[in-house]
Amino acid sequence: MNLENLTLQTIEIVRQAGAFIKQEAAKFDRTQTEYKAANNLVSYVDKETEKLLVTGLRQLLPEAGFITEEGTAGEESNPDELYWIIDPLDGTANFVHALPIYCVSVGLVKNKIPIAGVIYHLGTEELFYGWQGGGAWSVSLRYTLGGLPLDVSLLENATRLKVSTATTIGDSLLATGFPYYKFEKQDKYLKILETLMQRCHGLRRMGAAAIDLAYVAAGRFEAFYEYNLNSWDMAAGTLLILEAGGQITDFSGGQDWLFGGDVIAGCAAQSELLEVIQEHWS
């Protein structure tokens, strides 16, 4: 399997899905929003985008299965095999409220290990992508033309991503997510926030975990942590961080982050962040 060529072909599928989202964003009516659960929004844009992605990726790699947020691919894949993990619109609440911080996120995973990933931030027209052993990269798509196929020569101007060189929380800008359900751990979470806000340059909550992770890979955030996440929130972004030289654990310091629901990802300062979280989380 040529992961570089596969990633480049995935980029085009993701970009076309992004073009659909942008088209619908221009005319989206908030009354078209549905609720999967309390505070958990979904729209026809999420569902139709996912269908586009599944169709394109199934043709690209017929032997791969799927894990998708909206379930449009049918049965989930065996996580011990090869499969795509898709979040068609990460940051749906932002999209619904016309806040331009949302993205398409697609990761390819083999034996529970991400091996390729693409994240397309629609608000900034920035593309993040990478593959196992090939590094992590970003490039602006701001001047690409509508629905025309991407000129791959554009990727020759891509910037290689590298996590921050900061070694302490005191030199860090951190990102997290606020829980919108499962509030039973809220007090512990707030204790972590209280500790960190007194020790770091600042805390940011973007509302799209895939973008947070891409920004960690790019060195814009030193680290990101959150609980109650799903694999589609993390599959692509964690690949980028690993390829950019970063570290990833779950809240216990182990490696069950892709399916375990909680993650700490970042540069060397991540180890100090892990200590703070474990102090309050156990």
C-alpha positions as CSV (number, residue, x, y, z in Angstrom):
1,M,0.0,0.0,0.0
2,N,1.5,3.3,-1.1
3,L,0.3,5.6,1.8
4,E,1.6,8.8,0.1
5,N,-0.5,8.3,-3.0
6,L,-3.5,7.1,-1.0
7,T,-3.3,10.2,1.1
8,L,-3.1,12.5,-1.9
9,Q,-6.2,10.8,-3.4
10,T,-8.0,11.1,0.0
11,I,-7.3,14.8,0.0
12,E,-9.3,15.3,-3.2
13,I,-12.3,13.3,-1.8
14,V,-12.1,15.4,1.4
15,R,-11.8,18.7,-0.6
16,Q,-14.9,17.8,-2.6
17,A,-16.8,17.1,0.6
18,G,-15.7,20.4,1.9
19,A,-16.9,22.2,-1.2
20,F,-20.4,20.7,-0.5
21,I,-20.3,22.0,3.1
22,K,-19.3,25.5,2.0
23,Q,-22.1,25.5,-0.5
24,E,-24.7,24.5,2.1
25,A,-23.3,26.9,4.7
26,A,-24.2,29.8,2.5
27,K,-27.9,28.9,2.7
28,F,-28.2,26.9,5.9
29,D,-31.2,27.4,8.1
30,R,-30.8,26.6,11.8
31,T,-34.3,25.1,11.9
32,Q,-32.9,22.2,9.9
33,T,-30.9,21.0,12.9
34,E,-31.7,17.8,14.6
35,Y,-30.7,16.4,18.0
36,K,-29.0,13.0,18.5
37,A,-29.1,13.6,22.2
38,A,-29.1,16.6,24.6
39,N,-26.8,19.3,23.2
40,N,-25.6,16.8,20.5
41,L,-26.5,18.4,17.2
42,V,-26.6,17.0,13.7
43,S,-27.9,18.3,10.4
44,Y,-28.5,17.0,6.9
45,V,-25.1,18.6,6.0
46,D,-23.3,16.1,8.3
47,K,-25.2,13.2,6.9
48,E,-24.9,14.1,3.2
49,T,-21.2,14.9,3.6
50,E,-20.6,11.6,5.2
51,K,-22.3,9.8,2.3
52,L,-20.1,11.6,-0.2
53,L,-17.0,10.6,1.8
54,V,-18.0,7.0,2.2
55,T,-18.8,6.7,-1.6
56,G,-15.4,8.1,-2.6
57,L,-13.3,6.3,0.0
58,R,-15.0,3.0,-0.7
59,Q,-14.0,3.3,-4.4
60,L,-10.5,4.3,-3.4
61,L,-9.9,1.4,-1.1
62,P,-12.5,-1.3,-1.4
63,E,-11.0,-3.6,1.2
64,A,-11.3,-1.1,4.0
65,G,-14.2,-0.9,6.4
66,F,-15.7,2.2,8.1
67,I,-16.4,3.7,11.4
68,T,-18.5,6.9,10.8
69,E,-20.1,9.3,13.2
70,E,-23.5,9.3,11.5
71,G,-23.5,5.6,10.6
72,T,-24.1,6.0,6.9
73,A,-21.7,3.3,6.0
74,G,-23.7,0.6,7.6
75,E,-22.0,-1.9,10.0
76,E,-18.9,-0.8,11.7
77,S,-15.6,-2.3,10.8
78,N,-13.6,-4.8,12.9
79,P,-11.1,-2.5,14.7
80,D,-8.3,-5.1,14.3
81,E,-8.3,-4.6,10.5
82,L,-8.1,-1.8,8.0
83,Y,-10.7,0.9,8.1
84,W,-11.6,4.6,7.6
85,I,-12.7,6.7,10.6
86,I,-14.8,9.6,9.4
87,D,-16.1,12.8,11.0
88,P,-17.9,14.5,8.2
89,L,-18.4,17.8,10.0
90,D,-16.4,18.2,13.3
91,G,-17.7,21.3,15.0
92,T,-21.4,20.9,14.1
93,A,-22.5,23.3,16.8
94,N,-20.1,25.9,15.4
95,F,-21.5,25.3,11.9
96,V,-25.1,25.6,13.0
97,H,-24.3,29.0,14.7
98,A,-22.2,30.2,11.7
99,L,-19.0,30.2,13.7
100,P,-16.4,29.3,11.0
101,I,-14.5,26.7,13.1
102,Y,-15.4,23.3,11.7
103,C,-13.7,20.8,9.5
104,V,-13.8,17.5,7.6
105,S,-11.7,14.8,9.3
106,V,-10.8,11.5,7.7
107,G,-8.3,9.0,9.2
108,L,-7.2,5.6,7.9
109,V,-6.4,3.1,10.7
110,K,-4.8,-0.4,10.6
111,N,-4.8,-2.6,13.7
112,K,-6.0,0.3,15.8
113,I,-3.0,2.5,14.7
114,P,-3.7,5.6,12.5
115,I,-1.6,5.4,9.3
116,A,-3.0,8.3,7.3
117,G,-5.1,11.4,8.0
118,V,-6.6,14.4,6.4
119,I,-8.2,17.4,8.1
120,Y,-9.8,20.3,6.1
121,H,-10.5,23.4,8.1
122,L,-13.2,25.1,6.1
123,G,-13.1,28.4,7.9
124,T,-9.4,29.1,7.1
125,E,-9.3,27.0,3.9
126,E,-6.3,25.2,5.5
127,L,-5.6,21.5,4.7
128,F,-3.6,19.3,7.2
129,Y,-2.5,15.9,6.0
130,G,0.0,13.2,6.6
131,W,0.8,9.5,6.5
132,Q,2.8,7.0,8.6
133,G,6.5,7.6,8.0
134,G,5.9,10.5,5.6
135,G,5.5,13.4,8.0
136,A,2.6,15.8,8.6
137,W,2.0,18.8,6.4
138,S,-0.3,21.8,5.9
139,V,-1.2,24.0,2.9
140,S,-3.6,26.7,2.1
141,L,-6.4,25.9,-0.4
142,R,-7.7,29.5,-0.3
143,Y,-7.0,30.1,-4.0
144,T,-8.1,26.7,-5.5
145,L,-11.0,26.9,-8.0
146,G,-14.4,25.7,-6.9
147,G,-15.2,22.1,-7.8
148,L,-12.3,21.6,-10.1
149,P,-9.8,18.8,-9.2
150,L,-7.0,19.9,-7.0
151,D,-3.7,20.7,-8.8
152,V,-1.3,18.4,-6.8
153,S,1.5,20.8,-7.6
154,L,0.0,23.0,-5.0
155,L,1.1,20.5,-2.4
156,E,4.8,21.3,-3.4
157,N,4.3,24.5,-1.3
158,A,3.2,22.6,1.8
159,T,4.8,23.3,5.1
160,R,6.0,20.4,7.2
161,L,4.5,20.4,10.7
162,K,6.5,20.1,13.9
163,V,5.1,20.2,17.4
164,S,6.2,23.0,19.7
165,T,9.6,23.0,21.4
166,A,8.1,24.1,24.8
167,T,9.0,21.9,27.7
168,T,6.7,23.3,30.5
169,I,3.1,24.2,31.0
170,G,4.4,27.7,31.9
171,D,5.4,28.2,28.3
172,S,2.3,26.7,26.8
173,L,-1.0,27.6,25.2
174,L,-3.3,24.7,25.8
175,A,-6.5,23.6,24.2
176,T,-9.4,21.5,25.6
177,G,-13.0,20.8,25.1
178,F,-15.9,21.4,27.5
179,P,-18.2,18.5,28.2
180,Y,-21.8,18.9,26.9
181,Y,-23.0,15.6,28.4
182,K,-21.8,13.1,31.0
183,F,-21.4,15.8,33.6
184,E,-20.7,13.4,36.5
185,K,-16.9,14.2,36.1
186,Q,-17.5,18.0,35.8
187,D,-16.1,18.8,39.2
188,K,-12.8,17.0,38.5
189,Y,-12.6,18.6,35.1
190,L,-13.1,22.1,36.6
191,K,-10.3,21.4,39.1
192,I,-8.0,20.7,36.2
193,L,-9.0,23.9,34.6
194,E,-8.5,25.9,37.7
195,T,-4.9,24.5,38.1
196,L,-4.0,25.0,34.5
197,M,-5.4,28.5,34.1
198,Q,-3.0,29.7,36.8
199,R,0.1,28.1,35.2
200,C,-0.1,28.4,31.4
201,H,-0.3,31.1,28.8
202,G,-3.9,30.4,28.3
203,L,-6.6,27.8,27.6
204,R,-8.6,27.7,24.4
205,R,-11.8,25.8,23.5
206,M,-12.3,25.8,19.8
207,G,-15.3,23.4,19.7
208,A,-13.7,21.0,17.1
209,A,-11.3,18.5,18.5
210,A,-9.8,17.6,15.1
211,I,-8.8,21.2,14.6
212,D,-7.3,21.4,18.1
213,L,-5.2,18.3,17.3
214,A,-4.1,19.7,13.9
215,Y,-3.0,22.9,15.7
216,V,-1.0,20.9,18.2
217,A,0.8,19.2,15.3
218,A,1.5,22.6,13.8
219,G,2.9,23.9,17.1
220,R,0.2,26.5,17.6
221,F,-1.0,24.8,20.8
222,E,1.5,23.0,23.0
223,A,-1.0,20.4,24.0
224,F,-4.7,19.3,23.9
225,Y,-6.7,17.3,26.3
226,E,-10.3,16.2,26.5
227,Y,-12.5,13.3,27.7
228,N,-15.7,11.9,26.3
229,L,-14.3,11.9,22.8
230,N,-14.9,9.4,20.0
231,S,-12.5,7.8,17.6
232,W,-13.7,10.0,14.7
233,D,-12.7,13.1,16.7
234,M,-9.1,11.8,17.0
235,A,-8.1,9.4,14.2
236,A,-6.7,12.0,11.7
237,G,-5.4,14.5,14.2
238,T,-3.4,12.0,16.3
239,L,-1.7,10.7,13.2
240,L,-0.6,14.3,12.4
241,I,0.8,14.8,15.9
242,L,2.7,11.6,15.9
243,E,4.2,12.4,12.5
244,A,5.0,15.9,13.8
245,G,7.1,14.5,16.6
246,G,4.5,14.7,19.4
247,Q,3.4,12.5,22.2
248,I,0.0,11.0,22.9
249,T,-1.5,9.1,25.9
250,D,-4.8,8.6,27.6
251,F,-5.6,10.2,31.0
252,S,-4.0,7.2,32.7
253,G,-0.7,7.6,30.8
254,G,-1.5,4.5,28.6
255,Q,-2.1,4.0,24.9
256,D,-5.9,3.4,24.9
257,W,-6.6,6.9,23.5
258,L,-8.2,6.1,20.1
259,F,-11.1,4.1,21.5
260,G,-10.8,4.9,25.2
261,G,-12.5,8.3,25.1
262,D,-9.8,10.5,26.6
263,V,-6.6,11.9,25.2
264,I,-3.6,14.1,26.1
265,A,-1.6,15.0,23.0
266,G,1.3,17.5,22.6
267,C,4.9,18.3,22.8
268,A,7.3,17.7,25.7
269,A,5.1,19.9,28.0
270,Q,2.5,17.1,27.6
271,S,4.2,15.1,30.4
272,E,3.6,17.9,32.9
273,L,0.0,18.2,31.7
274,L,-0.4,14.5,32.3
275,E,0.7,15.0,35.9
276,V,-1.8,17.7,36.5
277,I,-4.7,15.7,35.1
278,Q,-3.8,12.6,37.0
279,E,-3.6,14.6,40.2
280,H,-7.3,15.5,39.9
281,W,-8.8,12.8,37.7
282,S,-8.2,9.6,39.7
